[in-house]
Amino acid sequence: MKVTIKDIAKMADVSISTVSRVVNNSKPVNDEVRKRVLDAIKQTNYRPDLTGGSAGGSNDNLIGVIIPQSNNTVLDDFNLGIRNLAELYGYEVIVGLTDSSMESELHYLDLFRRLGTRGNILVGSVPQQEHMELIAASSVPCVLAGQASQIPSLPSVHLDNITASYEAVTYLIQKGHRSIAMIRAAGESAVGGDRYRGYRQALEDAGIHIDESLVVESGFSVENGRLAMKNILSSGQQPTAVFCSTDWMAVGAMNYLIDSGLRIPEDVAVFGFDNSYVASLVRPKLSSVEYSGTEIGRTATRTLIKLIKGEAVSPSHANVAHHLKIRESTG
């Protein structure tokens, strides 16, 4: 006898609409209630039919997306691109919003396996063995978006973060800067590791000594960027420029510099990354690395659909274009 959504609702002592919200991740649900629903799904091996047929269907048009939860960042563009192309080809999208931890990513990979998605897109993660084991267990294709894959069997669509960062820092060097700080994201992801590697390479190629006291790790918020800039100036040195892993960090850095009585760009030039909408709202307007997150999302979805159909994908690891958007913050 097939398990229905009514059965899950009864087991979890919730309404059918609550089960639907948990399955689709469409609206907030209390953690304790969510756990009851997911436990019921796990116990019964329930596979909901999100396409409107009977429960336990094959979900032939369902794609799973695992993406860090964020507001007003380039990840919104990733999501838009994924949805646009998926809809064009007649696919539905189910989104799992994570806290960027491996545990939450593994949770959604396992959930999507049980829901029967035809393929999944993993956004911004650095895949570990645990990820690959669940991807293999699902027996459906997966594409990595926003991060270069180091695994031949896992296709990826991304920005060349090393080259883009190299070009941004080289621009600052060509403007005459020799003391260039960096506010970098933590970890070895594309945003943290690759953008830092591009920064280092530009300084090394220009024969400029790398002063690690001018490199500070930061979270992604404006407040994180402000505190990171405070730490850099507290070291007793004042760089003439600062390169930031994201625009939001850069805005925080700008706020602290202005609050400290420093002028941008006369005293300190600031360069961001992602060219998010905030870059053109702040004053002075922020120079930034521009690329299309929407195009990354579209290309990743196009790649996944080809894999779902059994078609060959070439190249298996694709870059999208980028360029420097020069504005007032660098003079």
N, C-alpha and C positions, 0 to 999 in steps of 0.2 A: 504493500500500500504506500502510495507516494505521500510524503510529508508536504503539507501546504503551509502557506504563510499564517493561516489561522491556527494551525497546530503550534507553530513557533510562538505566536502571540499568547496562546493559552499556557504553554510551558513557562514562558518568561513572565506571565501575569502582567502583560502590557497590551495596548491596543495594536491593531493591525497597522495603523499609520505609524506608530512608533517603530515597529519592526522595519517598515519601509524606510523610515528616516535613517535607521542604523545601517541598513544594507546599502542605501544610496549615498550615505554621508551628506544628506541634503540640508539638514538643520541640526542645531546643537541638541544633544541628548545627554542627560545626567550620566556620569561615569558608571555608577552602580547599575543603572538600568541598561546601559550599553553592554556591560559585562554579562548581565543575565541573558540578553538576547543573543550575544555571540556564543555564550556557553550552550544555549539551546541549539543554535545552528551547528556547533561542533558536535554535540551529542547525537544529533540526528543525521549529520552529513547532508543537511538541507542545501539544495542548489536552486535558489530562486530563479524564476524565469522573468527577467526584466524586460523582455520584449513583448509581453502581453499574452503569451501562450500559457499552457499548463505548467504547474510547478515541476521542476526537474528537467526543464528544457535544455537545449544545447547552448543557448545564448550566443548564436552564431554571429550576432552583430555587436557584441559588447567588447569594448577596449577598456583596460584599466590604466589609470594614471596615478603614480605615486609621486607626490610633490610636497616640498616643505611649505608649511602654512606661512603666509606673508600677506602684507597689505601694501598696495601701491608700489610694488617693485617690478623689476623686469620679469619676475616669475608670472605675473599676471599676463604678460605678453606671450610667454611660453604656453600658458593654459589656453589663451585665445586662439593661437595658431593650431594647437592640437584639436580643439573643438571645431574650428572652421573646416579643417580638412576632413576630419572624421565624419561630420555631417554631410559633406559633399559626396562621400562614398557610401553613405547610408549606415554608418556605425554610430552606436550610442557610446557615451563616455561615462565611466564611473570613476570618481576621484577620491583618493585617500590622502588626506592632509596630515603630514607628519610633523614631529617636532625636531626633525633632522637627525634623530638618533637611529642607530641601527635597529634597535628593538622595534620602533614604530614602523620602519620600512619593512622589516621581516614580517610584522603582523599583517600588513596589507598584502604583501606577496602571498602569504598563506591564505588570507581571506579571499583574495581574487582567484586563487587556485580552486578554492571550494565553491566560489560563485560561478566558475566556468568561463572566465574571460577568454577571448580568442587570442589575445596578446596584451602585453603590458608595456608602458613607457615609464622608465625610472628617471626622475629629474634631479640632476645636481648631486647625485650620490657617488661615493667612491666604492664600487662593489668589492665586497670581501668574499671569502669562501662560503660563508653562511648565505649570502645573497645567491650565489651561483648554485648552491645545493637546492634552494627553494625554486629557483628558475628552472633547473633541470627537472625537479619533481612535478612542476606544472605541465611540462611537455608542450608549452606554447612559446612562441617567440617573444623576446624582450628587446627593447631598444633603449640605450642610455642617451639622455638629452642634457646638454649643457656641461658635460664632462667628457673628456677624451677617454675612451675605453682602452685599457691595457690588456684586454682579454679578446683574442681573435674571434671567438664565437659570439661575442656580444657587440653588435654594431652600435655606433655612436654618431651623434650629430652635435657639433659644438662650435665654439669660437676658438681661434688660435690665441688663447689668453697670453701665452708667453710672448709671442710676436707683438700683440696689441700693446702689452705693457711696456715692452722694449721700445716701441715707437713713441709712446707717451713720454717716457722718461728721457729718451733721446731728444725729443722736442724741447724739453726743459733745459737739457744740457746745451743745446744749440742756442737757447735764449741767454746763455751765459751763466747758468746756475751750476755750482759745484758742490754745494751742501744741500742735498736733497733727502728729505725724510720720507718714510713710508708708514702709513697706517694700513696694516694688512689684516685680512681675516685669518683666524686661527686655522690650523690643520693643513692637510695636503690636498684639499679639493682644488678645483680650477680657480676659484675665487681666492683661496688662501695661498696654496702652493705655487700654482703656475704664474699668477700675477706677481708674486714675490720673485720668482726665478727670472721673469722678464726684467724686473727692476734691477736685480743684481747684475744681470748680463749687460745691461746698458751702461751701468757705472763701470764695470770691469773693462768693457771695450773702449770706454773713453779715458781709461787710466785714472779713474777717480777712486780713492780709498773708500771702502764701505764701512761706515761707522754704525755698528749694530745698536748703539745707544739711540740712534735716530730712527730705528725700526720698532714699532710698537704694535702688538696684536690687539685686535678690537672686535667687539661684537658688531652687529650690522646696523644698529639704530643711530639716530642723530646724537643721542646722549652718549652712546659708546664712542662715537667719533670725537665728541667734545672732550671727553675724559682722556682719550688717547693723545689728543693734541696738547692737553695740559701736561701729560706725562713727558712728552717730548720737550716742551719748553722748560719743564722742571729739571731736566738733565743739565741745565746750565748752558746749553747751546741753542742758538736760534738759527734753524735752517733758512735758506732763502726760498725754498720750494718744498711742497709736500705732495706726494702721490698717494692716492687712496684707492683701496680695493673696490669701493662702491661710491656712488654719488651721495648716499645718505651719510656715510662716514665723513665724506668731504664737507657736507653742509655743517655737521657737528664741529669739524675742525675750523671752518670759517667762522662759526659763531664764537668759538673760544678766542680766535685770533682778534676778531673785532672787539670783543669784550675786554681784551687785554690791551687795547689801544693800538694795535698793529693794523697796517693798511694792506689790503689785497688789491692788486698784486705787488704794490711798490715795495713792501717789506717782505712779504711771503706770498709766493704764487701757489695756487692750489689746483690740482688736476684730479678729476674724478674718473669714474668708470661706470658704464651702462647707459649713459645719456638718458636717464629716466626723466620724467616730466619736471621733477623738482629742479633739474639743472638750469632750466630757463626761467624759473620763478625767483630764485634767490638773486640777491644783488651784492656784489657784482655777479653776473651770470657765470655759471661754472663751465670750464672746459672739461670735456669728457670723451671717453672712447665710445663711439656709437656703433651699434650693430642691431640687427633685428631679432629680438627674442621670438617674435611671431613667426619669423621664417624658420628658426630652429624648431619650434613646435610643429610647424607644417611639415618640414622635411623629416623630422623624426616619425610623424604619423604616416607619411607617405612610405617611408622605409618599412615601418611595421606592417602596413597593409600589404605591401609586396611580399613580405615574409609569410604573412597569414595565407596568402594565395599560392605560396610555394614558388614564387619567382625569385630569381637571383637579384642580389643587391650589389651595386658597384658605384662608387667605392663603399666599402663597409664602414669606413670612418670618415665622415664628411665635415668640412669646415664651412661656416657662413662668412660672408665678407664683413669687414669692419673698416672704420676710418676715424680719424681724430676730428672731433668737433671743437674747434678753437673759439673760446669766448673771452670775456673780460678778466676772468680770474687768473689768467696767465699773462696778461698784458698784451 
